[in-house]
Amino acid sequence: MPIKTPKEVVMAAFHYLADVTPPTQKISDVRVEEIQPMEEAGSQFWKVVLSYDNVGEFPFDKKREYKEFKVNDADGRVMYMKQINAKE
């Protein structure tokens, strides 16, 4: 039975992204693309995919980035974050 709510899981992923993003890298328009509960080796986890605009030096120089997060359901810890290919 899940301990964390979907909102708590998404916020954990968002805060992790904000913490590891360098201050010189500007991100905007963060969106939830996917959220899915899962079980692995008897433990409950969530898979979360967030996307955001990675703004370059100029406003027109931006691209959409996608990151996948694995969040532990018991304590809300982010187990990993990885870059994934852009959605088609």
ABEGO torsion letter per residue (X at the ends): XBABBAAAAAAAAAAAAAAABBAABBBBGBBBABBBBBBBGGBBBBBBBBBBBBBBABAABBBBBBBBBBBBAAAGBBABBBBBBBBX
